[in-house]
């Protein structure tokens, strides 16, 4: 399998594609919200979850192929799994949750 020359970053409600060799930004697509975006690349499709909504992007251009607002499920953090795919978003979610808890504890300490 050929190695991709692109690194995909989910950050502040956007997906950003970077050149793997130089770090130069190739494209950026704004999705939803201003928080964590989970991304998974599988079989030439780039999936992204942001603020409780699911997106499928073209990995070459960042164009949104489809979008599902997942109505009725709220805005919580999401994980993505693709049948036959590899990777685990659980570590990312756990880190994000720990950061939120640490920030809340720090705020509570400074308020007292």
Order of alpha helices (4+ residues) and beta strands (2+ residues): beta-beta-beta-beta-beta-beta-beta-alpha
